[in-house]
Amino acid sequence: MRLDENASGLRHLRWAREIHAALHAHLELGRGSPEERGVWAEEAERLGTAIAAAREPVKIYRDFLERVRVKSRGALRAAELGTEDDRVRAQSAHEALELGPRAKLKREVREAVKSLRREVDSVLSRIEKCSGTVLVHNVLPPLTPDRQRVVDVQDDDDDATAAS
């Protein structure tokens, strides 16, 4: 099952990394014919490159949200106890942040997600042509019913995964 296209960039990275890891595990186990292993290795390399390309815009956006945007949200809350001028200034600064830097960074993440999804689809298509649907279904990690997260052991510090 494919991850929902609206899932976050972080969740897309986790999903792609899970696929990548499963491909490598099949290679390490020596499964498949030499021709299949050659295709799997090529596709794993392609997917690894796509993951590396998507990682940077996702990291930059996450850092922005956790550092810059949090300060702006804090300023909004603090301004609630201030003057009308305080509230207007804080709201104006927050809107400028949302419409400027955040919007730009979010667009970059969505483009990275689109590119990563195209690469995953291409990799899975090539693997399916070479080895069939059973392998494709095997390398795809289980997802939550809403297809927003990879199912994994519950870890409160891992926002990219969820318990089943």
DSSP file (Angstrom, degrees, kcal/mol; ACC not computed):
  #  RESIDUE AA STRUCTURE BP1 BP2  ACC     N-H-->O    O-->H-N    N-H-->O    O-->H-N    TCO  KAPPA ALPHA  PHI   PSI    X-CA   Y-CA   Z-CA
    1    1 A M              0   0    0      0, 0.0     2,-0.3     0, 0.0   146,-0.0   0.000 360.0 360.0 360.0 139.4    0.0    0.0    0.0
    2    2 A R        -     0   0    0      1,-0.1     2,-0.1   138,-0.1     3,-0.1  -0.613 360.0-109.1 -86.4 143.6    1.3    3.5   -0.9
    3    3 A L        -     0   0    0     -2,-0.3   145,-0.2     1,-0.1   144,-0.1  -0.419  46.9 -92.5 -64.3 142.9    1.6    6.2    1.7
    4    4 A D    >   -     0   0    0    143,-3.4     3,-2.0     1,-0.2    -1,-0.1  -0.349  30.4-129.4 -58.2 135.5   -1.0    9.0    1.3
    5    5 A E  T 3  S+     0   0    0      1,-0.3    -1,-0.2    -3,-0.1   112,-0.1   0.710 106.4  58.8 -64.0 -18.9    0.4   11.7   -0.8
    6    6 A N  T 3  S+     0   0    0      3,-0.0    -1,-0.3     2,-0.0     3,-0.1   0.454  78.8 115.5 -89.9  -0.9   -0.6   14.3    1.8
    7    7 A A  S <  S-     0   0    0     -3,-2.0   142,-0.1   140,-0.2     5,-0.1  -0.287  78.3 -87.5 -63.4 156.3    1.5   12.7    4.6
    8    8 A S     >  -     0   0    0    140,-0.2     4,-2.0     1,-0.1     5,-0.1  -0.083  30.6-111.3 -64.1 163.8    4.3   14.8    5.9
    9    9 A G  H  > S+     0   0    0      1,-0.2     4,-2.3     2,-0.2     5,-0.2   0.887 119.1  54.6 -61.0 -40.4    7.8   14.9    4.4
   10   10 A L  H  > S+     0   0    0      1,-0.2     4,-2.0     2,-0.2    -1,-0.2   0.902 108.4  48.3 -61.4 -41.9    9.2   13.2    7.5
   11   11 A R  H  > S+     0   0    0      2,-0.2     4,-2.3     1,-0.2    -1,-0.2   0.848 109.5  53.2 -69.0 -33.9    6.7   10.3    7.1
   12   12 A H  H  X S+     0   0    0     -4,-2.0     4,-2.7     2,-0.2     5,-0.2   0.897 107.4  51.5 -66.3 -39.6    7.5   10.0    3.4
   13   13 A L  H  X S+     0   0    0     -4,-2.3     4,-2.6     2,-0.2    -2,-0.2   0.933 110.6  48.2 -62.0 -43.7   11.2    9.7    4.3
   14   14 A R  H  X S+     0   0    0     -4,-2.0     4,-2.2     2,-0.2    -2,-0.2   0.930 112.1  49.5 -61.2 -45.4   10.4    6.9    6.8
   15   15 A W  H  X S+     0   0    0     -4,-2.3     4,-1.9     1,-0.2    -2,-0.2   0.932 113.6  44.9 -58.8 -49.3    8.3    5.1    4.2
   16   16 A A  H  X S+     0   0    0     -4,-2.7     4,-2.6     1,-0.2    -1,-0.2   0.884 111.7  53.0 -65.2 -38.7   11.0    5.3    1.5
   17   17 A R  H  X S+     0   0    0     -4,-2.6     4,-2.6    -5,-0.2    -1,-0.2   0.869 106.8  52.9 -65.1 -35.7   13.7    4.2    4.0
   18   18 A E  H  X S+     0   0    0     -4,-2.2     4,-2.1     2,-0.2    -1,-0.2   0.915 111.1  46.2 -64.2 -43.0   11.6    1.2    5.0
   19   19 A I  H  X S+     0   0    0     -4,-1.9     4,-2.3     2,-0.2    -2,-0.2   0.934 112.8  50.5 -62.9 -46.4   11.3    0.2    1.3
   20   20 A H  H  X S+     0   0    0     -4,-2.6     4,-2.2     1,-0.2    -2,-0.2   0.908 110.1  49.7 -58.0 -45.5   15.0    0.8    0.8
   21   21 A A  H  X S+     0   0    0     -4,-2.6     4,-2.2     1,-0.2    -1,-0.2   0.886 109.5  51.2 -64.3 -39.1   15.9   -1.3    3.9
   22   22 A A  H  X S+     0   0    0     -4,-2.1     4,-2.2   117,-0.3    -1,-0.2   0.902 108.7  51.4 -66.6 -39.5   13.7   -4.2    2.7
   23   23 A L  H  X S+     0   0    0     -4,-2.3     4,-2.0     1,-0.2    -2,-0.2   0.941 111.3  47.6 -60.0 -46.6   15.4   -4.2   -0.7
   24   24 A H  H  X S+     0   0    0     -4,-2.2     4,-2.8     1,-0.2    -2,-0.2   0.882 108.7  54.8 -62.2 -38.0   18.8   -4.3    0.9
   25   25 A A  H  X S+     0   0    0     -4,-2.2     4,-1.9     2,-0.2    -1,-0.2   0.908 107.1  49.9 -64.0 -40.9   17.7   -7.2    3.2
   26   26 A H  H  <>S+     0   0    0     -4,-2.2     5,-1.9     1,-0.2     4,-0.4   0.905 112.0  48.8 -62.9 -39.6   16.6   -9.2    0.1
   27   27 A L  H ><5S+     0   0    0     -4,-2.0     3,-1.3     1,-0.2    -2,-0.2   0.926 110.0  50.6 -64.4 -44.3   20.0   -8.6   -1.4
   28   28 A E  H 3<5S+     0   0    0     -4,-2.8    -1,-0.2     1,-0.3    -2,-0.2   0.829 107.4  54.3 -64.0 -31.7   21.8   -9.5    1.7
   29   29 A L  T 3<5S-     0   0    0     -4,-1.9    -1,-0.3    -5,-0.2    -2,-0.2   0.567 110.3-125.4 -78.8  -7.6   19.8  -12.8    1.9
   30   30 A G  T < 5 +     0   0    0     -3,-1.3    -3,-0.2    -4,-0.4    -2,-0.1   0.760  51.6 162.3  72.1  24.8   20.9  -13.6   -1.6
   31   31 A R      < +     0   0    0     -5,-1.9    -1,-0.2     5,-0.1     6,-0.1  -0.305  35.5  24.8 -73.8 160.1   17.4  -14.0   -2.8
   32   32 A G  S    S-     0   0    0      4,-0.1    99,-0.0     5,-0.1     0, 0.0   0.094  95.6 -56.1  78.9 170.2   16.4  -14.0   -6.5
   33   33 A S     >  -     0   0    0      1,-0.1     4,-2.9     4,-0.0     5,-0.2  -0.318  55.5-101.9 -76.5 166.3   18.3  -14.7   -9.6
   34   34 A P  H  > S+     0   0    0      0, 0.0     4,-1.9     0, 0.0     5,-0.1   0.887 125.6  51.6 -56.8 -37.6   21.5  -12.9  -10.5
   35   35 A E  H  > S+     0   0    0      2,-0.2     4,-2.0     1,-0.2     5,-0.2   0.923 110.5  47.4 -65.4 -43.9   19.5  -10.7  -12.9
   36   36 A E  H  > S+     0   0    0      1,-0.2     4,-3.1     2,-0.2     5,-0.2   0.934 110.6  51.3 -62.9 -45.5   16.9   -9.9  -10.3
   37   37 A R  H  X S+     0   0    0     -4,-2.9     4,-2.5     1,-0.2    -1,-0.2   0.867 107.9  54.0 -61.0 -35.0   19.6   -9.0   -7.7
   38   38 A G  H  X S+     0   0    0     -4,-1.9     4,-2.1    -5,-0.2    -1,-0.2   0.924 111.3  44.4 -63.3 -43.8   21.2   -6.7  -10.3
   39   39 A V  H  X S+     0   0    0     -4,-2.0     4,-2.8     2,-0.2     5,-0.2   0.932 113.1  51.0 -65.3 -45.7   17.9   -4.9  -10.8
   40   40 A W  H  X S+     0   0    0     -4,-3.1     4,-2.6     1,-0.2    -2,-0.2   0.900 110.5  49.4 -59.6 -41.3   17.2   -4.7   -7.0
   41   41 A A  H  X S+     0   0    0     -4,-2.5     4,-2.1    -5,-0.2    -1,-0.2   0.919 112.1  47.7 -65.3 -43.4   20.7   -3.3   -6.4
   42   42 A E  H  X S+     0   0    0     -4,-2.1     4,-2.4     1,-0.2    -2,-0.2   0.925 114.7  46.1 -61.5 -44.2   20.3   -0.7   -9.1
   43   43 A E  H  X S+     0   0    0     -4,-2.8     4,-2.7     1,-0.2    -2,-0.2   0.871 110.0  53.2 -70.0 -36.1   16.9    0.3   -7.8
   44   44 A A  H  X S+     0   0    0     -4,-2.6     4,-2.5    -5,-0.2    -1,-0.2   0.897 110.1  49.0 -63.3 -39.2   18.1    0.4   -4.2
   45   45 A E  H  X S+     0   0    0     -4,-2.1     4,-2.1     2,-0.2    -2,-0.2   0.934 111.6  48.5 -65.6 -45.2   20.8    2.8   -5.3
   46   46 A R  H  X S+     0   0    0     -4,-2.4     4,-2.1     1,-0.2    -2,-0.2   0.923 113.0  48.0 -59.0 -44.5   18.3    5.0   -7.1
   47   47 A L  H  X S+     0   0    0     -4,-2.7     4,-2.5     1,-0.2    -1,-0.2   0.896 108.5  54.0 -66.0 -39.8   16.0    5.0   -4.1
   48   48 A G  H  X S+     0   0    0     -4,-2.5     4,-2.2     1,-0.2    -1,-0.2   0.894 108.9  49.3 -59.8 -40.1   18.9    5.8   -1.8
   49   49 A T  H  X S+     0   0    0     -4,-2.1     4,-2.0     2,-0.2    -1,-0.2   0.906 110.9  49.6 -65.3 -41.8   19.8    8.8   -4.0
   50   50 A A  H  X S+     0   0    0     -4,-2.1     4,-1.9     2,-0.2    -2,-0.2   0.885 110.1  50.9 -65.0 -39.2   16.1   10.0   -4.0
   51   51 A I  H  X S+     0   0    0     -4,-2.5     4,-1.9     1,-0.2    -2,-0.2   0.926 109.5  50.5 -63.5 -44.9   16.0    9.7   -0.2
   52   52 A A  H  X S+     0   0    0     -4,-2.2     4,-0.9     1,-0.2    -2,-0.2   0.889 110.2  50.4 -61.2 -39.1   19.1   11.7    0.2
   53   53 A A  H  < S+     0   0    0     -4,-2.0    -1,-0.2     1,-0.2    -2,-0.2   0.871 113.5  44.6 -67.7 -36.8   17.7   14.4   -2.0
   54   54 A A  H  X S+     0   0    0     -4,-1.9     4,-1.6     1,-0.2    -1,-0.2   0.769  99.9  72.4 -78.0 -25.7   14.4   14.6   -0.1
   55   55 A R  H  X S+     0   0    0     -4,-1.9     4,-2.6     1,-0.2     5,-0.2   0.884  91.6  54.8 -59.0 -42.7   16.1   14.6    3.3
   56   56 A E  H  X S+     0   0    0     -4,-0.9     4,-2.6     1,-0.2     5,-0.2   0.944 108.8  43.2 -65.7 -51.7   17.5   18.2    3.1
   57   57 A P  H  > S+     0   0    0      0, 0.0     4,-2.2     0, 0.0    -1,-0.2   0.874 115.6  51.2 -63.3 -32.6   14.4   20.1    2.4
   58   58 A V  H  X S+     0   0    0     -4,-1.6     4,-2.7     2,-0.2    -2,-0.2   0.929 111.4  47.3 -66.4 -44.1   12.5   18.1    5.0
   59   59 A K  H  X S+     0   0    0     -4,-2.6     4,-2.7     2,-0.2     5,-0.2   0.925 111.8  49.7 -62.9 -45.0   15.2   18.7    7.6
   60   60 A I  H  X S+     0   0    0     -4,-2.6     4,-2.3     1,-0.2    -1,-0.2   0.919 113.1  46.9 -61.1 -43.8   15.3   22.5    6.9
   61   61 A Y  H  X S+     0   0    0     -4,-2.2     4,-2.8    -5,-0.2    -2,-0.2   0.926 112.0  49.6 -65.1 -44.9   11.5   22.7    7.2
   62   62 A R  H  X S+     0   0    0     -4,-2.7     4,-2.5     1,-0.2    -2,-0.2   0.922 111.9  48.8 -60.9 -43.2   11.4   20.7   10.4
   63   63 A D  H  X S+     0   0    0     -4,-2.7     4,-1.5     1,-0.2     5,-0.5   0.911 111.0  50.9 -61.9 -41.9   14.1   22.9   11.9
   64   64 A F  H  X>S+     0   0    0     -4,-2.3     5,-2.4    -5,-0.2     4,-1.1   0.937 111.9  46.7 -60.4 -47.8   12.2   26.0   10.8
   65   65 A L  I  <>S+     0   0    0     -4,-2.8     5,-0.9     1,-0.2    -2,-0.2   0.914 116.2  44.4 -61.2 -42.7    9.0   24.8   12.4
   66   66 A E  I  <5S+     0   0    0     -4,-2.5    -1,-0.2    -5,-0.2    -2,-0.2   0.644 128.9  22.4 -81.7 -14.7   10.7   23.8   15.6
   67   67 A R  I  X5S+     0   0    0     -4,-1.5     4,-1.0    -3,-0.3    -3,-0.2   0.772 131.0  25.9-114.5 -59.0   12.8   26.9   16.0
   68   68 A V  I  X5S+     0   0    0     -4,-1.1     4,-1.8    -5,-0.5    -3,-0.2   0.948 123.1  44.7 -78.5 -50.8   11.4   29.9   14.1
   69   69 A R  I  ><S+     0   0    0     -5,-2.4     4,-2.5     1,-0.2     5,-0.2   0.863 109.2  57.4 -67.2 -34.7    7.7   29.2   13.9
   70   70 A V  H  ><S+     0   0    0     -5,-0.9     4,-2.4    -6,-0.4    -1,-0.2   0.906 106.0  50.6 -60.7 -41.3    7.5   28.1   17.6
   71   71 A K  H  X S+     0   0    0     -4,-1.0     4,-2.3     2,-0.2    -1,-0.2   0.909 110.2  49.7 -62.4 -41.5    8.8   31.5   18.6
   72   72 A S  H  X S+     0   0    0     -4,-1.8     4,-2.0     2,-0.2    -2,-0.2   0.912 110.8  48.8 -64.5 -42.5    6.2   33.3   16.4
   73   73 A R  H  X S+     0   0    0     -4,-2.5     4,-2.0     2,-0.2    -1,-0.2   0.885 110.8  51.5 -64.9 -37.9    3.4   31.2   17.9
   74   74 A G  H  X S+     0   0    0     -4,-2.4     4,-2.6     1,-0.2    -2,-0.2   0.900 107.7  52.5 -63.6 -40.4    4.8   32.0   21.4
   75   75 A A  H  X S+     0   0    0     -4,-2.3     4,-2.3     1,-0.2    -2,-0.2   0.879 106.9  53.4 -63.5 -37.5    4.8   35.7   20.5
   76   76 A L  H  X S+     0   0    0     -4,-2.0     4,-0.9     2,-0.2    -1,-0.2   0.929 111.0  45.5 -61.7 -44.9    1.1   35.4   19.5
   77   77 A R  H >< S+     0   0    0     -4,-2.0     3,-0.7     1,-0.2     4,-0.4   0.914 113.2  49.4 -66.3 -41.6    0.1   33.9   22.8
   78   78 A A  H >< S+     0   0    0     -4,-2.6     3,-1.4     1,-0.2    -1,-0.2   0.881 105.4  58.4 -63.9 -37.3    2.1   36.5   24.8
   79   79 A A  H >< S+     0   0    0     -4,-2.3     3,-1.7     1,-0.3     8,-0.3   0.742  88.6  74.6 -66.1 -22.6    0.5   39.3   22.8
   80   80 A E  T << S+     0   0    0     -4,-0.9    -1,-0.3    -3,-0.7    -2,-0.2   0.802  99.9  44.7 -59.6 -27.6   -2.9   38.1   23.9
   81   81 A L  T <  S+     0   0    0     -3,-1.4    -1,-0.3    -4,-0.4    -2,-0.2   0.376 110.1  71.1 -95.9   3.1   -2.1   39.6   27.3
   82   82 A G  S <  S-     0   0    0     -3,-1.7     2,-0.1     1,-0.3    -3,-0.1  -0.054  93.8 -61.2-101.1-156.8   -0.7   42.8   25.9
   83   83 A T     >  -     0   0    0      1,-0.1     4,-2.2    -2,-0.1    -1,-0.3  -0.294  49.4-102.6 -83.3 170.6   -2.1   45.8   24.1
   84   84 A E  H  > S+     0   0    0      1,-0.2     4,-2.5     2,-0.2     5,-0.2   0.887 125.6  54.8 -60.6 -38.0   -4.0   45.9   20.9
   85   85 A D  H  > S+     0   0    0      2,-0.2     4,-2.7     1,-0.2     5,-0.2   0.898 105.8  52.2 -61.8 -40.4   -0.7   47.2   19.2
   86   86 A D  H  > S+     0   0    0      1,-0.2     4,-2.6     2,-0.2     5,-0.2   0.931 111.3  46.8 -59.8 -45.6    1.1   44.1   20.6
   87   87 A R  H  X S+     0   0    0     -4,-2.2     4,-2.7    -8,-0.3     5,-0.2   0.908 112.9  48.5 -64.5 -42.2   -1.5   41.8   19.1
   88   88 A V  H  X S+     0   0    0     -4,-2.5     4,-2.6     2,-0.2    -2,-0.2   0.921 113.4  47.2 -65.1 -44.0   -1.4   43.5   15.8
   89   89 A R  H  X S+     0   0    0     -4,-2.7     4,-2.7     2,-0.2     5,-0.2   0.934 114.5  46.1 -62.5 -46.7    2.4   43.5   15.6
   90   90 A A  H  X S+     0   0    0     -4,-2.6     4,-2.5    -5,-0.2    -2,-0.2   0.923 114.7  47.3 -64.0 -43.6    2.6   39.8   16.6
   91   91 A Q  H  X S+     0   0    0     -4,-2.7     4,-2.7    -5,-0.2    -1,-0.2   0.909 112.7  49.3 -64.4 -41.8   -0.2   38.8   14.2
   92   92 A S  H  X S+     0   0    0     -4,-2.6     4,-2.3    -5,-0.2    -2,-0.2   0.916 112.5  47.3 -63.5 -44.2    1.4   40.8   11.3
   93   93 A A  H  X S+     0   0    0     -4,-2.7     4,-2.0     2,-0.2    -2,-0.2   0.906 113.2  49.1 -64.4 -40.9    4.8   39.2   12.0
   94   94 A H  H  X S+     0   0    0     -4,-2.5     4,-2.6    -5,-0.2    -2,-0.2   0.921 110.9  49.1 -66.1 -43.3    3.3   35.7   12.2
   95   95 A E  H  X S+     0   0    0     -4,-2.7     4,-2.8     1,-0.2     5,-0.2   0.898 110.1  51.7 -62.9 -40.1    1.4   36.2    8.9
   96   96 A A  H  X S+     0   0    0     -4,-2.3     4,-1.8     1,-0.2    -1,-0.2   0.901 111.1  48.3 -62.8 -39.7    4.5   37.5    7.2
   97   97 A L  H  <>S+     0   0    0     -4,-2.0     5,-2.5     2,-0.2     6,-0.5   0.914 113.4  47.0 -65.1 -43.7    6.3   34.4    8.4
   98   98 A E  I  <>S+     0   0    0     -4,-2.6     5,-0.8     1,-0.2    -2,-0.2   0.901 118.1  40.7 -65.6 -42.2    3.5   32.1    7.2
   99   99 A L  I  <5S+     0   0    0     -4,-2.8    -1,-0.2    -5,-0.2    -2,-0.2   0.721 126.3  31.3 -82.1 -21.5    3.2   33.7    3.8
  100  100 A G  I  X5S+     0   0    0     -4,-1.8     4,-2.3    -5,-0.2     5,-0.2   0.733 128.0  11.3-100.5 -96.5    7.0   34.1    3.2
  101  101 A P  I  >5S+     0   0    0      0, 0.0     4,-2.6     0, 0.0     5,-0.2   0.884 128.9  48.2 -58.3 -44.1    9.6   31.7    4.6
  102  102 A R  I  ><S+     0   0    0     -5,-2.5     4,-2.8     1,-0.2     5,-0.2   0.937 112.0  48.8 -65.3 -44.2    7.2   29.0    5.7
  103  103 A A  H  ><S+     0   0    0     -5,-0.8     4,-2.2    -6,-0.5    -1,-0.2   0.908 113.2  48.3 -61.1 -41.0    5.3   28.9    2.5
  104  104 A K  H  X S+     0   0    0     -4,-2.3     4,-2.0     2,-0.2    -2,-0.2   0.942 114.1  45.0 -64.4 -47.9    8.5   28.7    0.5
  105  105 A L  H  X S+     0   0    0     -4,-2.6     4,-2.0     1,-0.2    -2,-0.2   0.884 112.3  52.0 -64.6 -38.5   10.0   25.9    2.7
  106  106 A K  H  X S+     0   0    0     -4,-2.8     4,-2.7    -5,-0.2    -1,-0.2   0.901 107.8  51.9 -65.7 -40.1    6.7   24.0    2.6
  107  107 A R  H  X S+     0   0    0     -4,-2.2     4,-2.4    -5,-0.2    -1,-0.2   0.915 108.9  51.3 -59.8 -42.4    6.6   24.2   -1.3
  108  108 A E  H  X S+     0   0    0     -4,-2.0     4,-2.1     1,-0.2    -2,-0.2   0.886 110.5  48.4 -63.5 -38.8   10.1   22.8   -1.3
  109  109 A V  H  X S+     0   0    0     -4,-2.0     4,-2.7     2,-0.2    -2,-0.2   0.934 110.8  50.1 -66.1 -45.4    9.1   19.9    0.9
  110  110 A R  H  X S+     0   0    0     -4,-2.7     4,-2.5     1,-0.2    -2,-0.2   0.884 111.2  49.2 -63.1 -37.4    6.1   19.1   -1.2
  111  111 A E  H  X S+     0   0    0     -4,-2.4     4,-2.4     2,-0.2    -1,-0.2   0.907 111.3  49.5 -65.8 -40.7    8.2   19.2   -4.4
  112  112 A A  H  X S+     0   0    0     -4,-2.1     4,-2.6     2,-0.2    -2,-0.2   0.895 111.1  49.9 -63.8 -39.4   10.7   16.9   -2.7
  113  113 A V  H  X S+     0   0    0     -4,-2.7     4,-2.9     2,-0.2     5,-0.2   0.926 110.3  49.9 -64.7 -44.9    7.8   14.6   -1.6
  114  114 A K  H  X S+     0   0    0     -4,-2.5     4,-2.3     1,-0.2    -2,-0.2   0.926 113.0  46.7 -59.5 -44.6    6.5   14.5   -5.2
  115  115 A S  H  X S+     0   0    0     -4,-2.4     4,-2.2     2,-0.2    -2,-0.2   0.913 112.8  49.1 -64.2 -43.3    9.9   13.7   -6.6
  116  116 A L  H  X S+     0   0    0     -4,-2.6     4,-2.8     2,-0.2    -2,-0.2   0.910 111.0  50.2 -63.4 -42.6   10.5   11.0   -3.9
  117  117 A R  H  X S+     0   0    0     -4,-2.9     4,-2.9     2,-0.2     5,-0.2   0.905 109.2  51.5 -63.2 -41.5    7.1    9.4   -4.7
  118  118 A R  H  X S+     0   0    0     -4,-2.3     4,-2.3    -5,-0.2    -1,-0.2   0.924 112.1  47.0 -60.4 -42.7    7.8    9.4   -8.4
  119  119 A E  H  X S+     0   0    0     -4,-2.2     4,-2.9     2,-0.2    -2,-0.2   0.917 111.6  49.7 -66.7 -43.2   11.1    7.6   -7.7
  120  120 A V  H  X S+     0   0    0     -4,-2.8     4,-3.0     1,-0.2     5,-0.3   0.942 112.0  49.1 -59.5 -46.7    9.5    5.1   -5.4
  121  121 A D  H  X S+     0   0    0     -4,-2.9     4,-2.3     1,-0.2    -2,-0.2   0.903 112.6  47.8 -59.6 -41.3    6.8    4.4   -8.0
  122  122 A S  H  X S+     0   0    0     -4,-2.3     4,-2.3    -5,-0.2    -1,-0.2   0.924 112.7  48.2 -65.5 -44.7    9.5    3.9  -10.7
  123  123 A V  H  X S+     0   0    0     -4,-2.9     4,-2.4     1,-0.2    -2,-0.2   0.938 113.9  46.4 -60.5 -48.7   11.5    1.6   -8.4
  124  124 A L  H  X S+     0   0    0     -4,-3.0     4,-2.6     1,-0.2    -1,-0.2   0.877 111.0  52.8 -64.9 -37.0    8.5   -0.5   -7.5
  125  125 A S  H  X S+     0   0    0     -4,-2.3     4,-2.2    -5,-0.3    -1,-0.2   0.924 110.9  46.2 -63.7 -44.6    7.4   -0.7  -11.1
  126  126 A R  H  X S+     0   0    0     -4,-2.3     4,-1.7     2,-0.2    -2,-0.2   0.896 113.5  49.2 -66.2 -39.6   10.8   -1.9  -12.3
  127  127 A I  H  X>S+     0   0    0     -4,-2.4     4,-3.6    -5,-0.2     5,-0.6   0.907 110.1  51.5 -66.0 -40.5   11.0   -4.4   -9.4
  128  128 A E  H  X5S+     0   0    0     -4,-2.6     4,-1.8     3,-0.2    -2,-0.2   0.909 109.3  49.9 -63.4 -41.5    7.5   -5.7  -10.2
  129  129 A K  H  <5S+     0   0    0     -4,-2.2    -1,-0.2     1,-0.2    -2,-0.2   0.867 120.2  37.5 -62.9 -35.5    8.4   -6.2  -13.9
  130  130 A C  H  <5S+     0   0    0     -4,-1.7    -2,-0.2    -5,-0.2    -1,-0.2   0.876 137.7  10.3 -83.4 -40.4   11.5   -8.1  -12.9
  131  131 A S  H  <5S-     0   0    0     -4,-3.6     4,-0.3     1,-0.2    -3,-0.2   0.510 100.7-114.9-126.5  -8.1   10.3  -10.0   -9.9
  132  132 A G     X< -     0   0    0     -4,-1.8     4,-1.2    -5,-0.6     3,-0.3  -0.203  39.2 -64.2  96.4 172.9    6.5   -9.8   -9.6
  133  133 A T  H  > S+     0   0    0      1,-0.2     4,-3.0     2,-0.2     5,-0.3   0.764 119.0  69.4 -73.0 -26.4    3.9   -8.3   -7.2
  134  134 A V  H  > S+     0   0    0      1,-0.2     4,-1.8     2,-0.2    -1,-0.2   0.934 103.3  44.1 -59.6 -45.3    4.8  -10.6   -4.3
  135  135 A L  H  > S+     0   0    0     -4,-0.3     4,-2.2    -3,-0.3    -1,-0.2   0.916 112.3  52.4 -66.2 -41.8    8.2   -8.9   -3.8
  136  136 A V  H  X S+     0   0    0     -4,-1.2     4,-1.3     1,-0.2    -2,-0.2   0.942 111.0  47.0 -59.0 -47.1    6.7   -5.4   -4.3
  137  137 A H  H  < S+     0   0    0     -4,-3.0    -1,-0.2     1,-0.2    -2,-0.2   0.850 110.9  54.1 -63.4 -32.9    4.1   -6.1   -1.6
  138  138 A N  H  < S+     0   0    0     -4,-1.8    -1,-0.2    -5,-0.3    -2,-0.2   0.889 107.6  47.6 -69.6 -39.3    6.8   -7.5    0.7
  139  139 A V  H  < S+     0   0    0     -4,-2.2  -117,-0.3    -5,-0.1    -1,-0.2   0.709  92.6  90.9 -78.7 -17.8    9.1   -4.4    0.5
  140  140 A L  S  < S-     0   0    0     -4,-1.3     3,-0.1    -5,-0.2  -138,-0.1  -0.658  79.2-131.4 -77.5 125.9    6.2   -2.0    1.2
  141  141 A P        -     0   0    0      0, 0.0     2,-0.1     0, 0.0    -2,-0.1  -0.376  28.9 -93.7 -74.0 155.6    5.9   -1.4    5.0
  142  142 A P        -     0   0    0      0, 0.0     9,-2.8     0, 0.0     2,-0.3  -0.414  45.2-155.1 -66.3 144.8    2.5   -1.8    6.7
  143  143 A L  B     -A  150   0A   0      7,-0.3     7,-0.2    -2,-0.1    18,-0.0  -0.815  21.5 -97.5-119.5 159.4    0.6    1.5    7.0
  144  144 A T    >   -     0   0    0      5,-2.3     3,-2.6    -2,-0.3     5,-0.1  -0.322  48.9 -99.1 -65.2 159.7   -2.0    2.9    9.4
  145  145 A P  T 3  S+     0   0    0      0, 0.0    -1,-0.1     0, 0.0    19,-0.0   0.812 127.1  51.6 -54.9 -31.5   -5.6    2.6    8.1
  146  146 A D  T 3  S-     0   0    0   -142,-0.0  -142,-0.1     3,-0.0    -2,-0.0   0.467 108.9-127.4 -84.4   0.7   -5.5    6.3    7.0
  147  147 A R  S <  S+     0   0    0     -3,-2.6  -143,-3.4     2,-0.2  -140,-0.2   0.764  77.4 117.4  60.9  29.3   -2.2    5.6    5.1
  148  148 A Q  S    S+     0   0    0   -145,-0.2     2,-0.3     1,-0.2  -140,-0.2   0.635  71.7  25.5 -97.2 -18.0   -0.5    8.5    7.0
  149  149 A R  S    S-     0   0    0     -5,-0.1    -5,-2.3  -142,-0.1     2,-0.3  -0.979  76.7-107.7-147.2 154.8    2.2    6.6    8.8
  150  150 A V  E     -Ab 143 161A   0     10,-1.2    12,-2.4    -2,-0.3     2,-0.4  -0.665  42.0-119.7 -77.0 137.3    4.2    3.5    8.8
  151  151 A V  E     + b   0 162A   0     -9,-2.8     2,-0.3    -2,-0.3    12,-0.2  -0.670  52.0 143.4 -80.4 133.0    3.1    1.0   11.4
  152  152 A D        -     0   0    0     10,-2.6    12,-0.2    -2,-0.4     3,-0.1  -0.914  58.4 -56.5-154.8 175.3    5.9    0.2   13.9
  153  153 A V  S    S-     0   0    0     -2,-0.3     8,-0.1     1,-0.1    10,-0.1  -0.413  74.5 -91.2 -59.5 135.9    6.4   -0.5   17.6
  154  154 A Q        +     0   0    0     -2,-0.1     2,-0.4     2,-0.0    -1,-0.1  -0.296  54.2 170.4 -55.6 125.9    4.9    2.4   19.6
  155  155 A D    >   -     0   0    0      3,-0.3     3,-2.3     6,-0.1     6,-0.2  -0.910  25.9-156.3-140.9 108.8    7.6    5.0   20.2
  156  156 A D  T 3  S+     0   0    0     -2,-0.4    -1,-0.1     1,-0.3    -2,-0.0   0.675  95.2  54.4 -62.1 -16.0    6.5    8.3   21.6
  157  157 A D  T 3  S+     0   0    0      1,-0.1     2,-0.7    -3,-0.0    -1,-0.3   0.345  90.9  81.3 -98.0   5.9    9.5   10.0   20.2
  158  158 A D    X   +     0   0    0     -3,-2.3     3,-1.1     1,-0.1    -3,-0.3  -0.835  49.1 175.2-116.9  93.3    9.0    8.8   16.6
  159  159 A D  T 3  S+     0   0    0     -2,-0.7    -1,-0.1     1,-0.2  -148,-0.1   0.623  75.1  65.9 -72.0 -12.9    6.4   11.1   14.9
  160  160 A A  T 3  S+     0   0    0   -150,-0.1   -10,-1.2   -11,-0.1     2,-0.3   0.600 102.1  49.1 -85.6 -10.8    6.9    9.3   11.6
  161  161 A T  E <   -b  150   0A   0     -3,-1.1     2,-0.3    -6,-0.2   -10,-0.2  -0.786  61.9-163.2-126.3 168.5    5.4    6.0   12.8
  162  162 A A  E     -b  151   0A   0    -12,-2.4   -10,-2.6    -2,-0.3     2,-0.1  -0.981  27.8-104.9-145.9 156.1    2.4    4.8   14.6
  163  163 A A              0   0    0     -2,-0.3   -10,-0.1   -12,-0.2   -12,-0.0  -0.476 360.0 360.0 -76.1 155.7    1.3    1.6   16.4
  164  164 A S              0   0    0    -12,-0.2    -1,-0.1    -2,-0.1   -11,-0.1   0.496 360.0 360.0 -71.2 360.0   -1.1   -0.6   14.5
